[in-house]
């Protein structure tokens, strides 16, 4: 059944009323008058900015603490509220939402940089339905358009109140709730699958870390400085040379490579950040043509005693520990070539290196690969969920020319 037909069958002729948020709800602010000290010794719980931004429904297991006096007049969060982040450095990320889908047994407050939406009595809108509705593409677009700014974008409450939201079958609350519940059941099945895959990925990542540490806990007598078995150098490119879509990968100092139209190197190399947040943490294994930032390092094996892929796994596992154990570099923010050249690496029989590589590569593909393995499966399931969420919540609108905004697409088979 197509999503369009599913919605039509679900509504079965019922009207969908689009109403401004300002007509059916009140907006309240977060904590006021708080100092840094109030968040160091708290006696009350509050919902953080990150909690709202990262979750479509508030995660009550990770509420944070703030000190609130007995006589303070602060707004309390309630079941059914929808919470929003007030601002962001990116317009498209302003006003991210999170619904309160659990009854709170104790007072819970709201972060200072956020605001809450509370629907009027008699407005039939399930919070489980709202958590999906406010994250749809068309609602996110409307909310982002209500924000303005230059270096930071703040949601305008006046414009926010004019945003229209759909209420199915408002004249019959019981039927409206049934319609919402049917949509929620379908979308919950998508999010539950993603949650199961994410839990599986976490377990496999922990298993990977355990076996990696066991396999690379090497007590060989023969060790050599990295500078004796590999050449170490930097690139020459600047970040502003990156393209939206280039022919070659461009490794900078962060986790995700960029793109560029010209390459500098054609080789097998281990790439790591030379400074910034990725120091000693971000490592890439590259084979072929690529470009490199001027403050990123390339490590190219030159000795027949070392398997490049083995060295990649060993460095990724042990180099952060090497930096932490070396007191002079305990708070290192940048790396210099001598640090790499002196780094000791074990010399194992090549057959043993190959055995370790074979095991760790399988784990690595399962837990880290963005083209296959669990991360790719999670990405696909997330895309599928977002696609059907937007279709199922794209309710028809009526104007003088007839119905507009119908959903298109095919529903997955239902059991």
C-alpha positions as CSV (number, residue, x, y, z in Angstrom):
1,X,0.0,0.0,0.0
2,X,1.3,3.5,-0.9
3,X,1.8,6.0,2.0
4,X,-0.8,8.2,0.2
5,X,-3.4,5.4,0.2
6,X,-2.5,4.4,3.8
7,X,-3.2,8.0,5.0
8,X,-6.4,8.2,3.0
9,X,-7.6,4.9,4.4
10,X,-6.6,5.9,7.9
11,X,-8.3,9.3,7.7
12,X,-11.3,7.8,5.9
13,X,-12.7,11.2,5.0
14,X,-11.8,12.9,8.3
15,X,-10.7,16.5,8.1
16,X,-7.2,17.6,9.0
17,X,-7.1,21.1,10.5
18,X,-3.9,23.1,10.2
19,X,-3.6,25.6,13.0
20,X,-1.0,28.1,14.2
21,X,1.0,27.0,17.2
22,X,0.2,30.3,18.9
23,X,-3.5,29.5,18.8
24,X,-3.3,26.1,20.6
25,X,-0.3,26.4,22.9
26,X,1.8,28.5,25.3
27,X,5.5,29.0,25.2
28,X,7.6,29.1,28.4
29,X,11.3,29.7,28.9
30,X,14.1,27.8,30.6
31,X,15.9,28.4,33.8
32,X,16.7,32.1,34.7
33,X,19.0,33.8,37.1
34,X,21.5,30.9,37.3
35,X,25.2,31.2,37.9
36,X,27.9,28.7,37.0
37,X,28.0,27.6,40.7
38,X,24.3,26.6,40.6
39,X,25.2,23.8,38.2
40,X,28.1,22.5,40.3
41,X,26.1,21.5,43.4
42,X,22.5,20.9,42.2
43,X,19.5,19.7,44.1
44,X,17.0,19.5,41.2
45,X,17.0,17.9,37.8
46,X,16.8,19.7,34.4
47,X,16.7,18.8,30.7
48,X,20.0,19.9,29.0
49,X,20.4,21.4,25.6
50,X,22.2,18.3,24.4
51,X,19.4,16.0,25.6
52,X,16.9,17.9,23.5
53,X,19.1,18.2,20.5
54,X,20.1,14.5,20.4
55,X,16.7,12.8,21.2
56,X,13.3,13.0,19.7
57,X,11.9,12.2,23.2
58,X,13.5,13.5,26.4
59,X,15.8,10.8,27.9
60,X,14.9,11.0,31.6
61,X,17.9,8.7,32.4
62,X,20.4,11.5,31.7
63,X,18.8,14.5,33.4
64,X,21.4,16.9,34.9
65,X,21.4,18.8,38.2
66,X,21.0,22.4,39.1
67,X,20.4,24.2,42.4
68,X,16.9,25.6,42.7
69,X,15.7,27.4,45.8
70,X,12.3,26.8,47.5
71,X,11.0,30.2,46.6
72,X,12.2,30.4,43.1
73,X,9.6,30.8,40.3
74,X,10.9,28.6,37.6
75,X,8.9,26.8,34.9
76,X,8.6,23.0,35.4
77,X,8.5,20.6,32.5
78,X,5.4,18.4,32.2
79,X,4.3,15.3,30.4
80,X,3.0,16.3,26.9
81,X,5.3,19.3,26.5
82,X,7.6,19.6,23.5
83,X,11.0,21.2,24.3
84,X,13.1,23.1,21.7
85,X,16.6,24.3,21.6
86,X,16.6,28.1,21.3
87,X,19.5,28.7,19.0
88,X,22.3,27.2,17.0
89,X,25.4,28.2,15.0
90,X,23.6,26.6,12.0
91,X,20.2,27.9,11.0
92,X,19.0,24.4,9.9
93,X,19.8,23.1,13.4
94,X,18.0,25.8,15.4
95,X,14.8,24.8,17.2
96,X,15.5,21.1,17.4
97,X,12.6,19.4,19.3
98,X,12.2,16.7,21.9
99,X,8.8,15.6,23.4
100,X,8.2,14.7,27.0
101,X,6.7,11.3,26.7
102,X,6.9,10.2,30.3
103,X,5.1,11.4,33.4
104,X,7.6,13.1,35.7
105,X,7.5,12.0,39.3
106,X,9.5,15.0,40.6
107,X,10.1,18.6,39.5
108,X,12.2,18.8,36.3
109,X,13.3,22.1,34.8
110,X,14.6,23.3,31.4
111,X,17.9,24.4,30.2
112,X,18.4,28.2,30.0
113,X,19.1,28.1,26.3
114,X,15.8,26.3,25.4
115,X,12.1,26.8,25.5
116,X,9.0,24.7,26.0
117,X,5.7,24.3,24.2
118,X,2.6,23.4,26.2
119,X,-0.6,22.6,24.4
120,X,-3.9,24.0,25.7
121,X,-6.4,21.8,27.5
122,X,-8.6,20.1,25.0
123,X,-6.0,19.9,22.2
124,X,-5.7,16.3,21.3
125,X,-2.1,15.8,20.4
126,X,-0.2,12.7,21.8
127,X,3.4,13.5,22.8
128,X,4.4,10.2,21.1
129,X,2.9,11.6,17.9
130,X,4.5,15.1,18.5
131,X,8.0,13.6,18.9
132,X,7.8,12.5,15.2
133,X,5.8,15.4,13.9
134,X,8.2,18.1,14.9
135,X,11.2,16.3,13.4
136,X,9.7,15.9,9.9
137,X,11.4,17.7,7.0
138,X,8.6,20.2,6.5
139,X,8.3,21.1,10.2
140,X,12.1,21.4,10.5
141,X,12.1,23.7,7.5
142,X,9.4,25.9,9.0
143,X,11.1,26.0,12.4
144,X,14.5,26.8,10.8
145,X,12.9,29.6,8.8
146,X,11.7,31.2,12.1
147,X,15.3,31.6,13.2
148,X,17.5,34.6,12.3
149,X,21.1,35.7,13.0
150,X,24.6,36.0,11.6
151,X,27.1,34.0,13.7
152,X,24.3,32.3,15.8
153,X,20.7,31.8,14.8
154,X,18.0,32.3,17.4
155,X,14.4,31.2,17.0
156,X,11.9,34.1,16.9
157,X,9.0,33.3,19.2
158,X,6.7,35.6,17.2
159,X,7.4,33.7,13.9
160,X,7.4,30.3,15.7
161,X,3.9,30.9,16.9
162,X,2.7,31.3,13.3
163,X,3.9,27.9,12.3
164,X,1.0,25.7,11.2
165,X,0.7,22.1,12.5
166,X,-1.8,19.4,11.5
167,X,-4.4,18.0,13.9
168,X,-6.3,15.0,12.3
169,X,-10.0,14.8,13.0
170,X,-10.1,17.6,15.7
171,X,-13.9,17.3,16.1
172,X,-13.6,13.7,17.3
173,X,-10.8,13.4,19.9
174,X,-11.1,9.6,20.3
175,X,-10.7,9.0,16.6
176,X,-7.9,11.6,16.4
177,X,-6.0,9.7,19.0
178,X,-6.5,6.4,17.1
179,X,-5.2,8.0,13.9
180,X,-2.1,9.3,15.7
181,X,-1.5,6.0,17.5
182,X,-1.6,4.0,14.2
183,X,1.1,6.3,12.7
184,X,3.2,6.1,15.9
185,X,3.1,2.3,15.9
186,X,4.6,2.2,12.4
187,X,7.3,4.8,13.1
188,X,8.1,3.1,16.5
189,X,8.9,-0.1,14.6
190,X,11.5,1.8,12.5
191,X,13.1,3.4,15.5
192,X,13.1,0.1,17.5
193,X,15.0,-1.6,14.7
194,X,17.5,1.2,14.5
195,X,17.9,1.0,18.3
196,X,18.5,-2.7,18.1
197,X,21.2,-2.3,15.5
198,X,22.8,0.5,17.5
199,X,22.9,-1.7,20.5
200,X,24.4,-4.5,18.4
201,X,27.0,-2.1,17.1
202,X,28.0,-1.0,20.6
203,X,28.4,-4.7,21.7
204,X,30.5,-5.5,18.6
205,X,32.6,-2.4,19.2
206,X,33.3,-3.4,22.7
207,X,34.2,-6.9,21.5
208,X,36.5,-5.4,18.9
209,X,38.3,-3.3,21.5
210,X,38.8,-6.3,23.7
211,X,40.3,-8.6,21.0
212,X,42.3,-5.7,19.5
213,X,43.9,-5.0,22.9
214,X,44.6,-8.7,23.5
215,X,46.1,-9.2,20.0
216,X,48.2,-6.1,20.2
217,X,49.4,-6.6,23.7
218,X,52.8,-7.5,22.4
219,X,55.9,-8.4,24.5
220,X,58.3,-9.0,21.7
221,X,62.0,-8.2,22.4
222,X,62.6,-6.7,19.0
223,X,61.3,-3.1,18.6
224,X,62.3,-0.4,16.2
225,X,61.7,3.3,16.1
226,X,59.0,4.2,13.6
227,X,61.4,6.4,11.8
228,X,63.5,3.4,10.8
229,X,60.7,1.5,9.1
230,X,58.6,4.3,7.6
231,X,58.9,7.8,6.1
232,X,56.9,10.5,7.9
233,X,55.8,13.8,6.3
234,X,53.0,16.2,5.9
235,X,50.8,17.5,3.0
236,X,50.8,21.0,1.5
237,X,47.1,21.8,1.1
238,X,44.8,24.2,3.0
239,X,41.3,23.5,4.1
240,X,39.8,26.2,1.8
241,X,41.0,24.2,-1.2
242,X,38.3,21.5,-0.5
243,X,35.5,21.1,-3.1
244,X,31.9,20.1,-2.6
245,X,32.5,17.1,-4.9
246,X,36.1,16.5,-6.0
247,X,37.8,13.5,-7.7
248,X,40.1,12.6,-4.8
249,X,39.8,12.3,-1.0
250,X,41.3,15.2,0.9
251,X,42.4,14.3,4.4
252,X,42.4,17.2,6.8
253,X,42.5,17.2,10.6
254,X,39.1,15.9,11.4
255,X,37.3,12.5,11.2
256,X,35.6,12.9,7.8
257,X,37.8,13.4,4.7
258,X,36.8,16.2,2.3
259,X,37.2,16.2,-1.5
260,X,39.6,17.9,-4.0
261,X,40.2,17.9,-7.7
262,X,44.0,17.4,-7.6
263,X,46.0,14.7,-5.7
264,X,49.4,15.0,-4.1
265,X,50.2,11.4,-3.3
266,X,49.6,7.9,-4.9
267,X,50.5,5.4,-2.2
268,X,49.5,3.3,0.8
269,X,49.7,5.5,3.9
270,X,48.5,6.0,7.4
271,X,47.1,9.5,7.9
272,X,46.7,11.3,11.2
273,X,46.1,14.8,12.5
274,X,49.0,17.0,13.3
275,X,47.1,19.3,15.6
276,X,43.6,20.1,16.7
277,X,41.0,17.8,18.3
278,X,42.2,14.8,16.2
279,X,45.7,14.7,17.6
280,X,46.5,11.1,18.5
281,X,42.9,10.0,17.9
282,X,42.0,10.2,14.2
283,X,43.7,7.7,11.9
284,X,42.9,6.8,8.3
285,X,44.3,4.0,6.1
286,X,44.5,5.1,2.5
287,X,45.5,3.3,-0.7
288,X,45.7,5.3,-3.9
289,X,45.6,8.9,-4.9
290,X,44.8,11.5,-2.2
291,X,45.6,15.0,-1.0
292,X,46.7,16.0,2.5
293,X,46.4,19.0,4.7
294,X,49.7,20.8,5.6
295,X,49.2,20.0,9.3
296,X,48.3,16.4,8.8
297,X,50.8,13.6,8.7
298,X,51.3,10.7,6.3
299,X,53.2,7.5,7.5
300,X,54.4,5.3,4.7
301,X,56.1,2.0,5.4
302,X,59.5,1.5,3.8
303,X,60.6,-1.7,5.5
304,X,59.8,-5.2,4.4
305,X,59.6,-6.1,8.1
306,X,56.3,-4.3,8.6
307,X,52.9,-4.9,7.2
308,X,51.3,-1.5,6.6
309,X,47.9,-2.7,7.7
310,X,49.3,-4.2,10.9
311,X,51.1,-0.9,11.6
312,X,47.8,1.0,11.1
313,X,46.0,-1.2,13.7
314,X,48.9,-1.0,16.1
315,X,49.2,2.8,15.9
316,X,45.5,3.4,16.2
317,X,45.4,1.2,19.3
318,X,48.6,2.4,21.1
319,X,49.6,5.9,19.9
320,X,47.0,7.7,22.2
321,X,48.3,5.7,25.1
322,X,51.9,6.6,24.1
323,X,51.0,10.3,24.2
324,X,49.2,9.9,27.6
325,X,52.0,8.0,29.2
326,X,54.6,10.5,28.1
327,X,54.2,13.2,30.7
328,X,55.9,15.9,28.6
329,X,53.1,15.3,25.9
330,X,50.3,14.7,28.4
331,X,48.4,17.8,27.2
332,X,49.7,17.8,23.7
333,X,47.7,19.9,21.2
334,X,50.1,19.4,18.2
335,X,52.5,16.7,17.0
336,X,56.0,17.1,15.6
337,X,57.9,14.7,13.4
338,X,60.4,13.6,16.1
339,X,57.4,12.3,18.2
340,X,56.6,9.9,15.4
341,X,60.2,9.0,14.5
342,X,60.9,7.9,18.1
343,X,57.7,5.9,18.5
344,X,58.6,2.2,19.1
345,X,56.8,-0.5,17.0
346,X,57.1,-4.3,17.4
347,X,58.8,-6.5,14.8
348,X,56.7,-9.7,14.5
349,X,56.9,-12.5,11.9
350,X,55.0,-11.4,8.8
351,X,52.8,-14.4,9.1
352,X,51.7,-13.4,12.6
353,X,51.1,-9.8,11.5
354,X,48.9,-11.1,8.7
355,X,46.9,-13.2,11.1
356,X,46.3,-10.3,13.4
357,X,45.3,-8.1,10.5
358,X,42.9,-10.7,9.2
359,X,41.0,-10.8,12.5
360,X,41.0,-7.1,13.2
361,X,40.0,-6.2,9.6
362,X,36.9,-8.3,10.0
363,X,35.9,-6.5,13.2
364,X,36.9,-3.2,11.8
365,X,34.5,-3.7,8.8
366,X,31.7,-4.8,11.0
367,X,32.0,-1.9,13.5
368,X,33.4,1.0,11.5
369,X,32.8,0.7,7.7
370,X,30.4,3.3,6.2
371,X,30.1,1.2,3.0
372,X,29.3,-2.1,4.6
373,X,28.8,-3.5,8.1
374,X,26.6,-2.3,10.9
375,X,27.2,1.5,10.5
376,X,26.0,1.2,6.9
377,X,23.0,-0.8,7.9
378,X,22.1,1.7,10.6
379,X,22.4,4.5,8.1
380,X,20.1,2.8,5.6
381,X,17.5,2.1,8.3
382,X,17.7,5.7,9.5
383,X,17.1,6.9,5.9
384,X,14.2,4.6,5.5
385,X,12.6,5.8,8.8
386,X,13.0,9.4,7.9
387,X,11.5,8.8,4.4
388,X,8.3,7.1,5.8
389,X,8.1,9.5,8.7
390,X,7.8,12.4,6.3
391,X,5.3,10.6,4.1
392,X,3.1,9.4,7.0
393,X,3.0,12.9,8.5
394,X,2.5,14.8,5.3
395,X,-1.2,15.4,5.9
396,X,-3.3,16.9,3.1
397,X,-4.0,20.6,3.1
398,X,-7.1,22.1,1.4
399,X,-7.4,25.3,-0.6
400,X,-9.7,26.6,-3.3
401,X,-8.1,24.3,-5.9
402,X,-8.5,21.2,-3.8
403,X,-6.2,19.0,-1.8
404,X,-2.5,19.7,-1.8
405,X,0.5,18.2,-0.2
406,X,-0.3,14.5,-0.6
407,X,2.3,11.9,0.3
408,X,3.9,9.8,-2.3
409,X,5.7,6.5,-1.8
410,X,5.1,2.8,-1.0
411,X,4.7,1.4,2.5
412,X,6.8,-1.6,3.5
413,X,4.8,-4.8,3.9
414,X,3.0,-5.0,7.2
415,X,2.7,-8.2,9.1
